[in-house]
Amino acid sequence: MGLKPKIVEKVLSNLLKRPFTEQYPFEKPVIPDGFRGVMKLDVDKCIGCGLCSRDCPSGAIEMKKYEHANRSVPVFHLYRCTFCYQCADSCPVKAISMTPVYELSTPDPFKLILEPKPEEVKPRPRGVRK
């Protein structure tokens, strides 16, 4: 049985084409709009209501109390996160937003905890609800 001419033609044409796959990590992919990468918290917008923590299906968010500022803000445990962004949908003040950051590989799970530094958490102005 000989090879059919169409098959030979197809094989030869594929041999001469560039590879379809990207050469990651040497060539970084183009990140589309709306990509669900690592979340970003705007601490100044956050009112500490805890809806993000309550609605997170994977339990990846805990509320941490900052005594010096007399308020709570969310801490994200990315090693548990499924990047569903229910937290951003639940936030009444839109303090949680998406970023294009996707490279999270690390042997240290503590590097996958997003926690605001104490100096970033300031007391809420008077008259603003907790």
Helices and strands as residue ranges (DSSP letters): H 5-16, E 39-41, H 51-55, E 61-66, E 71-77, H 86-90, E 96-98, G 109-112, E 113-114, G 118-120
